[in-house]
Amino acid sequence: MPDSDISGKALAVTYFTKISEENGKSIWQCQFQTNGVTCGKKLTKGCKAGYTNLVSHLKSQHPDCLSSTSQPTIDAFCVTKSPIENIFGWIDWVVTGLKPFTFVTEEVTRKYANLKPVCINTLQKYMEKLSNGVESKIANAIPDSFALIMDGWSKGSTHYVGIYATFLEKEAGSPSTVLLSFSPLFNETTLSADEHCRHIKYVIEEIFGKCMENIVAVVADNCETNKSICRKLSIPLIGCASHRFNLAVNLFLETYKPILDKVHGLMGKFKNLKLAAKLRQFTPLVAVTRNVTRWGSTYAMLNR
């Protein structure tokens, strides 16, 4: 088999091991053996460069590996993913693509995927292991003093609470913010301050192994529930500056409420099926209405 029939990458992954990569360059070590002795030569390759220097090393130092008599079988050039890379590929695909767990078992998915098939139980098992590993890494990065950033969000009939930790990194000293939790409360039938306190304590103490005394402040909306939460936890509340600004804007817009209501009503009419169909005859744009929970919705409505 002439060496021109074999790609440089195939030769590289067969006879070399990439041992490091940084600053746009990678170090490859030759693993070709002669009489049981490994070459061990280290070569540098740019991350965006080809494999010319690696192949040149094989041609000049180990020409036998390119001869027809010592040519590896075609299986040696089939770069297969390790089990860890395979399961991570599925996790990455499902999470970043917002896919349901059943996605991994769908016939069309398995038909076109270059990953080995996995079942839902295996996917969930390793997602939990990965989550535990990430939580452990975050716990080690959080210093003894940090602040929480907290907010709520509803989708359909489910209310979620997002909790972030913000702090100065131990070594670099630069500010860092990491997501600690994004989930419903334990008891979804109540959104009380007590239930929020229970949720926060579980996240901080049980998941990340920190103490409530480590929290120096909570940054959140200036609503009564958040004020009550901070009083019960004896932690200062830093009201969200964006929320205060939004309240000021709403107060300013009170003067224009009559005309804003008219525009909102007109936009609502254009969401009617028949009127929306007529509107599409003149523009691909659709009507936009206000939403009290979306602070920029009034501007978006008027801009439309």
PASEBA-1860 file (N, C-alpha, C; in nm, 3 decimals):
! residues 304
1> MPDSDISG> 0.086/-0.120/0.000/0.000/0.000/0.000/0.089/0.124/0.000 ~ 0.090/0.206/-0.100/0.174/0.324/-0.105/0.135/0.419/0.006 ~ 0.237/0.493/0.060/0.205/0.582/0.170/0.116/0.697/0.126 ~ 0.110/0.727/-0.003/0.023/0.835/-0.051/-0.123/0.801/-0.034 ~ -0.152/0.672/-0.017/-0.291/0.630/0.001/-0.338/0.648/0.145 ~ -0.244/0.679/0.234/-0.278/0.690/0.375/-0.268/0.837/0.417 ~ -0.368/0.888/0.484/-0.366/1.028/0.524/-0.265/1.050/0.635 ~ -0.214/1.174/0.641/-0.118/1.207/0.746/-0.177/1.190/0.884
9> KALAVTYF> -0.305/1.223/0.898/-0.370/1.209/1.028/-0.376/1.063/1.070 ~ -0.408/0.975/0.974/-0.415/0.832/1.006/-0.280/0.780/1.053 ~ -0.173/0.821/0.987/-0.040/0.779/1.029/-0.005/0.836/1.166 ~ -0.045/0.962/1.189/-0.013/1.027/1.316/-0.079/0.957/1.434 ~ -0.209/0.929/1.422/-0.280/0.867/1.535/-0.240/0.721/1.553 ~ -0.180/0.662/1.450/-0.136/0.523/1.460/0.000/0.511/1.526 ~ 0.093/0.600/1.489/0.230/0.587/1.535/0.273/0.692/1.638 ~ 0.186/0.791/1.667/0.221/0.897/1.763/0.116/0.908/1.872
17> TKISEENG> 0.154/0.965/1.984/0.063/0.998/2.093/0.076/1.147/2.124 ~ -0.037/1.217/2.124/-0.034/1.360/2.159/-0.025/1.372/2.310 ~ 0.084/1.429/2.360/0.107/1.430/2.505/0.075/1.564/2.570 ~ 0.065/1.672/2.492/0.029/1.802/2.550/-0.017/1.896/2.439 ~ -0.089/2.001/2.482/-0.136/2.101/2.386/-0.156/2.232/2.459 ~ -0.089/2.338/2.415/-0.107/2.471/2.472/-0.048/2.575/2.378 ~ -0.101/2.700/2.392/-0.054/2.813/2.311/-0.058/2.783/2.162 ~ -0.160/2.712/2.118/-0.176/2.686/1.975/-0.083/2.582/1.919
25> KSIWQCQF> -0.010/2.509/2.004/0.082/2.406/1.956/0.061/2.277/2.038 ~ 0.088/2.164/1.975/0.077/2.036/2.043/0.206/1.957/2.028 ~ 0.236/1.875/2.131/0.355/1.792/2.131/0.314/1.647/2.107 ~ 0.376/1.584/2.005/0.347/1.445/1.970/0.471/1.361/1.991 ~ 0.452/1.242/2.047/0.565/1.152/2.073/0.552/1.026/1.989 ~ 0.660/0.992/1.919/0.660/0.875/1.831/0.659/0.747/1.914 ~ 0.569/0.655/1.880/0.556/0.528/1.951/0.602/0.409/1.867 ~ 0.666/0.437/1.751/0.710/0.327/1.665/0.820/0.247/1.736
33> QTNGVTCG> 0.806/0.117/1.729/0.902/0.028/1.797/0.989/-0.047/1.697 ~ 1.118/-0.054/1.729/1.214/-0.132/1.651/1.283/-0.228/1.747 ~ 1.265/-0.357/1.721/1.321/-0.461/1.808/1.280/-0.440/1.954 ~ 1.153/-0.399/1.974/1.101/-0.382/2.109/1.137/-0.251/2.175 ~ 1.211/-0.162/2.106/1.252/-0.033/2.163/1.168/0.078/2.100 ~ 1.102/0.158/2.184/1.017/0.267/2.136/1.101/0.388/2.099 ~ 1.070/0.450/1.987/1.145/0.566/1.939/1.142/0.680/2.043 ~ 1.022/0.727/2.081/1.009/0.829/2.184/1.039/0.970/2.140
41> KKLTKGCK> 1.069/0.993/2.012/1.100/1.126/1.961/0.979/1.217/1.976 ~ 1.001/1.341/2.028/0.893/1.437/2.045/0.898/1.543/1.935 ~ 0.784/1.566/1.873/0.775/1.664/1.765/0.664/1.763/1.795 ~ 0.685/1.886/1.752/0.586/1.993/1.773/0.504/2.015/1.648 ~ 0.373/2.031/1.668/0.283/2.055/1.554/0.186/2.166/1.590 ~ 0.170/2.263/1.500/0.070/2.367/1.521/-0.069/2.306/1.520 ~ -0.159/2.356/1.608/-0.293/2.298/1.619/-0.372/2.307/1.489 ~ -0.341/2.409/1.407/-0.412/2.424/1.280/-0.328/2.377/1.161
49> AGYTNLVS> -0.210/2.324/1.190/-0.121/2.278/1.083/-0.150/2.132/1.051 ~ -0.090/2.086/0.942/-0.108/1.947/0.902/-0.011/1.856/0.976 ~ 0.007/1.737/0.920/0.089/1.636/0.986/0.218/1.608/0.908 ~ 0.262/1.706/0.827/0.377/1.686/0.740/0.504/1.650/0.817 ~ 0.532/1.723/0.926/0.656/1.695/0.999/0.653/1.558/1.067 ~ 0.534/1.513/1.109/0.524/1.382/1.170/0.548/1.272/1.066 ~ 0.486/1.290/0.950/0.504/1.192/0.843/0.648/1.191/0.794 ~ 0.710/1.311/0.788/0.850/1.319/0.745/0.941/1.243/0.841
57> HLKSQHPD> 0.910/1.250/0.969/0.988/1.175/1.068/0.977/1.025/1.042 ~ 0.856/0.978/1.012/0.837/0.836/0.984/0.914/0.794/0.859 ~ 0.909/0.878/0.755/0.977/0.845/0.630/1.128/0.840/0.646 ~ 1.182/0.935/0.727/1.328/0.942/0.740/1.384/0.846/0.844 ~ 1.311/0.827/0.954/1.362/0.745/1.064/1.305/0.603/1.066 ~ 1.183/0.586/1.016/1.119/0.455/1.022/1.053/0.422/0.887 ~ 1.131/0.415/0.782/1.071/0.389/0.650/1.000/0.255/0.641 ~ 1.039/0.161/0.730/0.977/0.029/0.725/0.827/0.035/0.756
65> CLSSTSQP> 0.785/0.135/0.837/0.644/0.141/0.876/0.556/0.180/0.758 ~ 0.617/0.233/0.653/0.540/0.272/0.535/0.551/0.170/0.422 ~ 0.628/0.065/0.446/0.643/-0.036/0.341/0.521/-0.126/0.337 ~ 0.499/-0.188/0.225/0.382/-0.274/0.206/0.386/-0.396/0.296 ~ 0.510/-0.439/0.337/0.520/-0.561/0.417/0.484/-0.538/0.563 ~ 0.501/-0.412/0.610/0.473/-0.385/0.751/0.352/-0.293/0.769 ~ 0.275/-0.279/0.661/0.162/-0.187/0.667/0.054/-0.238/0.762 ~ 0.005/-0.154/0.855/-0.103/-0.196/0.945/-0.229/-0.223/0.867
73> TIDAFCVT> -0.316/-0.301/0.926/-0.446/-0.327/0.862/-0.529/-0.201/0.862 ~ -0.633/-0.200/0.782/-0.719/-0.082/0.771/-0.783/-0.047/0.904 ~ -0.804/-0.148/0.992/-0.865/-0.123/1.122/-0.779/-0.031/1.208 ~ -0.648/-0.034/1.185/-0.559/0.050/1.265/-0.579/0.197/1.237 ~ -0.636/0.228/1.120/-0.655/0.368/1.083/-0.796/0.416/1.109 ~ -0.879/0.335/1.167/-1.015/0.375/1.204/-1.011/0.432/1.345 ~ -1.016/0.565/1.356/-1.005/0.632/1.485/-1.137/0.618/1.559 ~ -1.142/0.535/1.659/-1.265/0.514/1.734/-1.260/0.588/1.866
81> KSPIENIF> -1.375/0.630/1.913/-1.385/0.701/2.039/-1.379/0.604/2.156 ~ -1.317/0.648/2.264/-1.315/0.567/2.385/-1.455/0.569/2.446 ~ -1.484/0.473/2.537/-1.616/0.472/2.602/-1.648/0.604/2.671 ~ -1.546/0.668/2.731/-1.570/0.795/2.800/-1.604/0.904/2.699 ~ -1.528/0.910/2.588/-1.557/1.009/2.485/-1.695/0.985/2.425 ~ -1.733/0.859/2.411/-1.861/0.826/2.352/-1.977/0.874/2.438 ~ -1.974/0.843/2.568/-2.084/0.883/2.656/-2.086/1.034/2.673 ~ -1.968/1.098/2.677/-1.965/1.244/2.687/-2.025/1.307/2.561
89> GWIDWVVT> -1.999/1.246/2.445/-2.058/1.296/2.322/-2.209/1.296/2.327 ~ -2.268/1.188/2.382/-2.414/1.181/2.395/-2.464/1.286/2.494 ~ -2.395/1.300/2.608/-2.437/1.400/2.708/-2.432/1.540/2.649 ~ -2.322/1.571/2.581/-2.305/1.703/2.519/-2.416/1.730/2.419 ~ -2.449/1.631/2.338/-2.551/1.645/2.234/-2.689/1.669/2.298 ~ -2.721/1.591/2.399/-2.853/1.602/2.463/-2.867/1.734/2.538 ~ -2.763/1.771/2.613/-2.771/1.891/2.697/-2.769/2.019/2.613 ~ -2.670/2.032/2.527/-2.659/2.156/2.448/-2.770/2.168/2.344
97> GLKPFTFV> -2.822/2.054/2.299/-2.930/2.057/2.202/-3.068/2.056/2.264 ~ -3.074/2.056/2.399/-3.202/2.055/2.472/-3.289/1.939/2.425 ~ -3.227/1.823/2.412/-3.299/1.704/2.364/-3.356/1.625/2.482 ~ -3.468/1.556/2.462/-3.519/1.467/2.566/-3.431/1.344/2.578 ~ -3.439/1.274/2.690/-3.357/1.154/2.709/-3.387/1.048/2.602 ~ -3.510/1.046/2.555/-3.547/0.946/2.454/-3.476/0.969/2.322 ~ -3.412/1.084/2.306/-3.343/1.117/2.181/-3.237/1.012/2.147 ~ -3.170/0.957/2.251/-3.060/0.863/2.226/-3.110/0.728/2.175
105> TEEVTRKY> -3.239/0.700/2.191/-3.293/0.570/2.148/-3.372/0.580/2.018 ~ -3.390/0.702/1.968/-3.467/0.719/1.845/-3.393/0.658/1.726 ~ -3.468/0.595/1.639/-3.409/0.524/1.526/-3.331/0.617/1.434 ~ -3.387/0.735/1.406/-3.320/0.826/1.313/-3.191/0.882/1.375 ~ -3.189/0.900/1.507/-3.068/0.946/1.575/-2.955/0.845/1.561 ~ -2.987/0.720/1.589/-2.884/0.616/1.581/-2.841/0.590/1.437 ~ -2.930/0.620/1.343/-2.898/0.597/1.202/-2.786/0.690/1.155 ~ -2.791/0.817/1.201/-2.695/0.915/1.149/-2.585/0.952/1.248
113> ANLKPVCI> -2.595/0.907/1.373/-2.492/0.940/1.472/-2.367/0.854/1.450 ~ -2.250/0.914/1.473/-2.126/0.836/1.466/-2.080/0.794/1.605 ~ -2.173/0.801/1.701/-2.147/0.754/1.836/-2.208/0.616/1.855 ~ -2.147/0.537/1.941/-2.203/0.406/1.968/-2.331/0.422/2.048 ~ -2.433/0.340/2.021/-2.562/0.354/2.089/-2.551/0.337/2.240 ~ -2.633/0.414/2.312/-2.646/0.398/2.457/-2.794/0.398/2.492 ~ -2.828/0.344/2.608/-2.967/0.345/2.652/-2.990/0.463/2.745 ~ -3.116/0.491/2.775/-3.150/0.606/2.859/-3.091/0.591/2.998
121> NTLQKYME> -3.097/0.471/3.055/-3.045/0.450/3.190/-2.895/0.480/3.198 ~ -2.821/0.439/3.096/-2.677/0.466/3.093/-2.651/0.615/3.082 ~ -2.727/0.682/2.996/-2.712/0.828/2.981/-2.736/0.899/3.113 ~ -2.846/0.866/3.181/-2.878/0.931/3.307/-2.774/0.899/3.415 ~ -2.724/0.778/3.415/-2.623/0.736/3.513/-2.498/0.824/3.502 ~ -2.450/0.843/3.380/-2.327/0.920/3.362/-2.351/1.071/3.368 ~ -2.472/1.115/3.339/-2.504/1.256/3.358/-2.499/1.291/3.506 ~ -2.549/1.200/3.590/-2.544/1.222/3.734/-2.400/1.221/3.784
129> KLSNGVES> -2.318/1.128/3.733/-2.177/1.125/3.772/-2.105/1.253/3.730 ~ -2.135/1.301/3.609/-2.073/1.423/3.561/-2.117/1.542/3.646 ~ -2.246/1.546/3.680/-2.298/1.653/3.764/-2.230/1.655/3.900 ~ -2.212/1.537/3.959/-2.145/1.529/4.089/-2.000/1.578/4.079 ~ -1.935/1.544/3.968/-1.797/1.589/3.949/-1.787/1.739/3.935 ~ -1.881/1.797/3.861/-1.883/1.943/3.842/-1.912/2.013/3.975 ~ -2.007/1.958/4.051/-2.040/2.017/4.181/-1.919/2.016/4.274 ~ -1.844/1.907/4.272/-1.724/1.897/4.355/-1.620/2.000/4.314
137> KIANAIPD> -1.604/2.017/4.184/-1.507/2.115/4.133/-1.547/2.257/4.171 ~ -1.677/2.287/4.161/-1.726/2.421/4.198/-1.707/2.444/4.347 ~ -1.738/2.342/4.428/-1.725/2.355/4.574/-1.581/2.388/4.612 ~ -1.484/2.328/4.543/-1.343/2.356/4.572/-1.301/2.495/4.529 ~ -1.373/2.550/4.429/-1.337/2.683/4.378/-1.397/2.796/4.460 ~ -1.507/2.768/4.530/-1.574/2.873/4.608/-1.495/2.902/4.735 ~ -1.461/3.028/4.760/-1.385/3.062/4.881/-1.475/3.065/5.005 ~ -1.417/3.104/5.117/-1.493/3.107/5.243/-1.595/3.220/5.248
145> SFALIMDG> -1.577/3.322/5.167/-1.671/3.435/5.163/-1.719/3.455/5.020 ~ -1.849/3.457/5.002/-1.906/3.476/4.868/-2.048/3.531/4.881 ~ -2.099/3.583/4.772/-2.236/3.635/4.768/-2.322/3.547/4.679 ~ -2.452/3.549/4.703/-2.546/3.476/4.619/-2.621/3.572/4.529 ~ -2.646/3.528/4.407/-2.735/3.599/4.315/-2.853/3.506/4.291 ~ -2.973/3.556/4.313/-3.089/3.468/4.310/-3.203/3.533/4.232 ~ -3.276/3.449/4.159/-3.393/3.498/4.085/-3.485/3.380/4.056 ~ -3.611/3.410/4.031/-3.709/3.308/3.998/-3.756/3.322/3.855
153> WSKGSTHY> -3.803/3.213/3.798/-3.849/3.213/3.659/-3.954/3.105/3.642 ~ -4.061/3.138/3.573/-4.170/3.041/3.554/-4.183/3.004/3.408 ~ -4.203/2.875/3.384/-4.226/2.822/3.250/-4.346/2.730/3.258 ~ -4.454/2.768/3.189/-4.576/2.690/3.199/-4.629/2.699/3.340 ~ -4.647/2.586/3.404/-4.699/2.583/3.541/-4.591/2.550/3.643 ~ -4.464/2.558/3.602/-4.353/2.525/3.691/-4.271/2.649/3.721 ~ -4.241/2.671/3.849/-4.159/2.784/3.891/-4.019/2.735/3.928 ~ -3.918/2.796/3.872/-3.779/2.758/3.895/-3.708/2.869/3.973
161> VGIYATFL> -3.610/2.828/4.052/-3.527/2.923/4.126/-3.382/2.903/4.084 ~ -3.321/3.009/4.037/-3.179/3.004/3.998/-3.093/3.066/4.107 ~ -2.986/2.997/4.145/-2.895/3.046/4.248/-2.752/3.045/4.193 ~ -2.686/3.160/4.199/-2.547/3.172/4.157/-2.461/3.210/4.278 ~ -2.335/3.174/4.273/-2.237/3.223/4.369/-2.142/3.316/4.295 ~ -2.115/3.431/4.353/-2.021/3.525/4.292/-1.912/3.557/4.394 ~ -1.787/3.557/4.348/-1.674/3.570/4.440/-1.549/3.609/4.362 ~ -1.443/3.639/4.437/-1.312/3.663/4.378/-1.235/3.532/4.378
169> EKEAGSPS> -1.180/3.494/4.263/-1.106/3.369/4.254/-0.986/3.371/4.348 ~ -0.957/3.255/4.407/-0.854/3.245/4.510/-0.717/3.289/4.460 ~ -0.679/3.247/4.340/-0.544/3.274/4.291/-0.539/3.400/4.203 ~ -0.628/3.406/4.103/-0.624/3.518/4.009/-0.677/3.648/4.070 ~ -0.768/3.636/4.167/-0.826/3.755/4.227/-0.928/3.825/4.140 ~ -0.965/3.761/4.029/-1.064/3.820/3.939/-1.204/3.772/3.976 ~ -1.308/3.854/3.948/-1.444/3.813/3.984/-1.491/3.693/3.902 ~ -1.566/3.606/3.966/-1.617/3.486/3.900/-1.759/3.460/3.949
177> TVLLSFSP> -1.844/3.413/3.861/-1.983/3.380/3.894/-2.015/3.241/3.839 ~ -2.063/3.152/3.924/-2.095/3.016/3.883/-2.237/2.981/3.922 ~ -2.303/2.901/3.839/-2.439/2.855/3.868/-2.433/2.740/3.968 ~ -2.507/2.754/4.077/-2.513/2.650/4.178/-2.636/2.560/4.162 ~ -2.747/2.622/4.127/-2.871/2.544/4.120/-2.972/2.615/4.031 ~ -3.048/2.534/3.958/-3.160/2.587/3.880/-3.267/2.478/3.879 ~ -3.362/2.490/3.969/-3.461/2.384/3.986/-3.584/2.437/4.059 ~ -3.694/2.362/4.057/-3.812/2.401/4.136/-3.782/2.386/4.285
185> LFNETTLS> -3.867/2.444/4.368/-3.856/2.427/4.512/-3.899/2.286/4.550 ~ -3.862/2.243/4.670/-3.901/2.109/4.716/-4.053/2.097/4.719 ~ -4.118/2.194/4.779/-4.264/2.197/4.788/-4.315/2.301/4.690 ~ -4.361/2.257/4.576/-4.403/2.351/4.471/-4.540/2.412/4.496 ~ -4.607/2.367/4.601/-4.740/2.422/4.631/-4.732/2.554/4.705 ~ -4.613/2.592/4.749/-4.595/2.719/4.818/-4.467/2.786/4.770 ~ -4.472/2.916/4.754/-4.354/2.994/4.715/-4.315/3.086/4.830 ~ -4.336/3.040/4.952/-4.311/3.121/5.070/-4.162/3.144/5.093
193> ADEHCRHI> -4.133/3.241/5.179/-3.994/3.269/5.214/-3.931/3.151/5.287 ~ -4.010/3.084/5.372/-3.958/2.968/5.445/-3.914/2.857/5.350 ~ -3.994/2.832/5.245/-3.960/2.727/5.149/-3.835/2.765/5.069 ~ -3.821/2.894/5.038/-3.700/2.941/4.969/-3.577/2.924/5.058 ~ -3.593/2.954/5.188/-3.481/2.937/5.282/-3.438/2.791/5.290 ~ -3.536/2.702/5.296/-3.506/2.558/5.300/-3.429/2.516/5.175 ~ -3.471/2.567/5.060/-3.407/2.533/4.933/-3.263/2.585/4.930 ~ -3.243/2.709/4.973/-3.110/2.769/4.970/-3.015/2.694/5.063
201> KYVIEEIF> -3.062/2.661/5.183/-2.978/2.588/5.279/-2.937/2.452/5.224 ~ -3.029/2.384/5.159/-2.996/2.253/5.102/-2.887/2.267/4.996 ~ -2.899/2.364/4.907/-2.801/2.383/4.799/-2.664/2.417/4.857 ~ -2.660/2.510/4.952/-2.533/2.557/5.006/-2.467/2.453/5.096 ~ -2.545/2.394/5.185/-2.487/2.305/5.286/-2.475/2.160/5.239 ~ -2.581/2.107/5.177/-2.581/1.965/5.142/-2.507/1.936/5.011 ~ -2.524/2.022/4.911/-2.463/1.996/4.780/-2.318/2.044/4.775 ~ -2.295/2.167/4.824/-2.162/2.226/4.809/-2.081/2.230/4.938
209> GKCMENIV> -2.139/2.181/5.048/-2.063/2.168/5.171/-2.016/2.298/5.233 ~ -2.086/2.406/5.207/-2.051/2.535/5.265/-2.147/2.568/5.381 ~ -2.112/2.669/5.458/-2.197/2.714/5.569/-2.271/2.840/5.529 ~ -2.388/2.859/5.587/-2.464/2.979/5.557/-2.388/3.104/5.602 ~ -2.302/3.087/5.702/-2.222/3.201/5.750/-2.120/3.247/5.645 ~ -2.093/3.163/5.545/-1.999/3.202/5.438/-2.059/3.305/5.343 ~ -2.192/3.318/5.344/-2.261/3.408/5.252/-2.259/3.549/5.309 ~ -2.199/3.643/5.235/-2.187/3.781/5.284/-2.303/3.867/5.240
217> AVVADNCE> -2.374/3.828/5.134/-2.487/3.908/5.086/-2.566/3.828/4.983 ~ -2.690/3.870/4.961/-2.775/3.813/4.857/-2.816/3.924/4.763 ~ -2.793/3.904/4.635/-2.834/4.000/4.533/-2.960/3.946/4.467 ~ -3.071/4.019/4.479/-3.198/3.971/4.426/-3.294/4.087/4.405 ~ -3.409/4.058/4.345/-3.512/4.161/4.325/-3.557/4.217/4.460 ~ -3.611/4.338/4.454/-3.654/4.405/4.576/-3.798/4.370/4.614 ~ -3.835/4.244/4.602/-3.972/4.204/4.636/-3.980/4.164/4.783 ~ -4.102/4.158/4.837/-4.119/4.130/4.978/-4.070/3.991/5.016
225> TNKSICRK> -4.087/3.893/4.924/-4.041/3.757/4.955/-3.890/3.754/4.976 ~ -3.817/3.821/4.888/-3.671/3.822/4.901/-3.626/3.895/5.027 ~ -3.697/4.003/5.062/-3.665/4.075/5.185/-3.685/3.984/5.307 ~ -3.795/3.908/5.304/-3.824/3.816/5.413/-3.720/3.705/5.421 ~ -3.677/3.653/5.304/-3.575/3.548/5.300/-3.448/3.594/5.368 ~ -3.404/3.714/5.335/-3.278/3.765/5.391/-3.291/3.796/5.539 ~ -3.409/3.839/5.583/-3.428/3.861/5.727/-3.420/3.729/5.803 ~ -3.483/3.625/5.749/-3.483/3.494/5.815/-3.344/3.432/5.817
233> LSIPLIGC> -3.264/3.458/5.712/-3.129/3.402/5.704/-3.024/3.493/5.768 ~ -3.068/3.614/5.808/-2.977/3.713/5.867/-2.862/3.746/5.772 ~ -2.897/3.765/5.645/-2.799/3.799/5.542/-2.843/3.929/5.474 ~ -2.753/4.024/5.455/-2.790/4.151/5.390/-2.843/4.128/5.248 ~ -2.945/4.204/5.210/-3.000/4.199/5.074/-2.949/4.319/4.996 ~ -2.887/4.292/4.883/-2.848/4.398/4.790/-2.951/4.396/4.678 ~ -3.041/4.493/4.680/-3.147/4.496/4.580/-3.091/4.508/4.440 ~ -3.151/4.435/4.346/-3.105/4.436/4.207/-3.114/4.575/4.148
241> ASHRFNLA> -3.001/4.629/4.101/-3.000/4.763/4.043/-3.087/4.770/3.918 ~ -3.086/4.663/3.839/-3.169/4.659/3.718/-3.317/4.664/3.755 ~ -3.354/4.598/3.865/-3.493/4.599/3.909/-3.533/4.740/3.953 ~ -3.445/4.806/4.027/-3.474/4.943/4.071/-3.488/5.035/3.950 ~ -3.401/5.016/3.852/-3.409/5.099/3.732/-3.540/5.073/3.658 ~ -3.582/4.946/3.652/-3.708/4.912/3.585/-3.827/4.975/3.657 ~ -3.822/4.976/3.790/-3.930/5.039/3.866/-3.936/5.189/3.837 ~ -3.819/5.250/3.823/-3.815/5.393/3.791/-3.870/5.420/3.650
249> VNLFLETY> -3.836/5.333/3.556/-3.888/5.348/3.420/-4.039/5.332/3.417 ~ -4.090/5.234/3.491/-4.235/5.213/3.496/-4.307/5.334/3.555 ~ -4.245/5.395/3.658/-4.303/5.515/3.717/-4.307/5.629/3.615 ~ -4.200/5.641/3.536/-4.194/5.744/3.431/-4.300/5.719/3.323 ~ -4.323/5.591/3.289/-4.418/5.557/3.182/-4.563/5.571/3.224 ~ -4.589/5.590/3.354/-4.727/5.606/3.400/-4.795/5.723/3.330 ~ -4.718/5.826/3.298/-4.774/5.943/3.229/-4.828/5.906/3.091 ~ -4.769/5.805/3.028/-4.806/5.766/2.892/-4.893/5.641/2.890
257> KPILDKVH> -4.948/5.602/3.005/-5.025/5.479/3.016/-5.141/5.471/2.917 ~ -5.221/5.580/2.897/-5.334/5.570/2.803/-5.293/5.530/2.662 ~ -5.186/5.593/2.610/-5.145/5.561/2.473/-5.078/5.423/2.465 ~ -5.007/5.387/2.573/-4.945/5.254/2.576/-5.052/5.145/2.577 ~ -5.162/5.170/2.649/-5.272/5.073/2.653/-5.337/5.059/2.516 ~ -5.348/5.170/2.444/-5.407/5.164/2.309/-5.319/5.084/2.213 ~ -5.188/5.109/2.220/-5.096/5.034/2.133/-5.100/4.886/2.168 ~ -5.106/4.855/2.297/-5.112/4.716/2.342/-5.240/4.650/2.291
265> GLMGKFKN> -5.352/4.724/2.298/-5.478/4.669/2.248/-5.475/4.644/2.098 ~ -5.414/4.737/2.023/-5.405/4.722/1.878/-5.319/4.601/1.842 ~ -5.207/4.586/1.913/-5.120/4.471/1.888/-5.192/4.341/1.919 ~ -5.275/4.343/2.024/-5.350/4.224/2.060/-5.448/4.183/1.952 ~ -5.509/4.283/1.888/-5.604/4.253/1.780/-5.533/4.189/1.661 ~ -5.411/4.234/1.634/-5.338/4.179/1.520/-5.285/4.038/1.547 ~ -5.306/3.987/1.669/-5.274/3.847/1.698/-5.391/3.756/1.668 ~ -5.507/3.817/1.636/-5.622/3.739/1.590/-5.585/3.667/1.461
273> LKLAAKLR> -5.628/3.543/1.444/-5.586/3.462/1.330/-5.613/3.530/1.197 ~ -5.735/3.583/1.179/-5.771/3.644/1.051/-5.693/3.772/1.026 ~ -5.683/3.858/1.131/-5.610/3.984/1.113/-5.460/3.958/1.096 ~ -5.408/3.855/1.164/-5.267/3.820/1.148/-5.239/3.774/1.006 ~ -5.336/3.702/0.945/-5.320/3.657/0.807/-5.318/3.776/0.711 ~ -5.404/3.876/0.737/-5.406/3.996/0.652/-5.276/4.075/0.669 ~ -5.225/4.079/0.793/-5.100/4.151/0.819/-4.984/4.090/0.742 ~ -4.985/3.957/0.728/-4.875/3.889/0.656/-4.873/3.924/0.507
281> QFTPLVAV> -4.985/3.978/0.455/-4.986/4.020/0.315/-4.900/4.144/0.293 ~ -4.869/4.217/0.402/-4.793/4.341/0.390/-4.653/4.333/0.452 ~ -4.636/4.243/0.550/-4.507/4.235/0.619/-4.489/4.097/0.683 ~ -4.367/4.049/0.691/-4.342/3.922/0.761/-4.338/3.940/0.913 ~ -4.339/4.066/0.957/-4.334/4.093/1.101/-4.467/4.058/1.168 ~ -4.459/4.017/1.293/-4.579/3.983/1.369/-4.597/4.083/1.482 ~ -4.718/4.087/1.536/-4.749/4.182/1.643/-4.676/4.144/1.771 ~ -4.637/4.246/1.846/-4.569/4.226/1.974/-4.646/4.300/2.083
289> TRNVTRWG> -4.679/4.230/2.190/-4.751/4.292/2.301/-4.662/4.302/2.423 ~ -4.711/4.377/2.524/-4.635/4.391/2.648/-4.653/4.267/2.736 ~ -4.552/4.244/2.819/-4.558/4.136/2.919/-4.498/4.192/3.047 ~ -4.576/4.193/3.153/-4.532/4.260/3.276/-4.407/4.195/3.335 ~ -4.381/4.070/3.304/-4.262/4.003/3.358/-4.141/4.016/3.266 ~ -4.158/4.080/3.151/-4.047/4.102/3.058/-4.022/4.251/3.049 ~ -3.915/4.296/3.117/-3.894/4.438/3.134/-3.878/4.515/3.004 ~ -3.827/4.452/2.902/-3.805/4.521/2.776/-3.921/4.510/2.679
297> STYAMLNR> -4.032/4.450/2.723/-4.142/4.424/2.631/-4.214/4.552/2.583 ~ -4.220/4.654/2.670/-4.283/4.779/2.627/-4.204/4.844/2.515 ~ -4.072/4.848/2.530/-3.988/4.902/2.423/-4.001/4.820/2.297 ~ -4.001/4.686/2.310/-4.012/4.598/2.193/-4.145/4.623/2.121 ~ -4.253/4.645/2.197/-4.383/4.670/2.136/-4.384/4.800/2.058 ~ -4.332/4.906/2.120/-4.330/5.034/2.053/-4.234/5.034/1.934 ~ -4.123/4.967/1.947/-4.027/4.959/1.837/-4.086/4.885/1.718 ~ -4.168/4.783/1.741/-4.232/4.711/1.634/-4.335/4.801/1.563
END
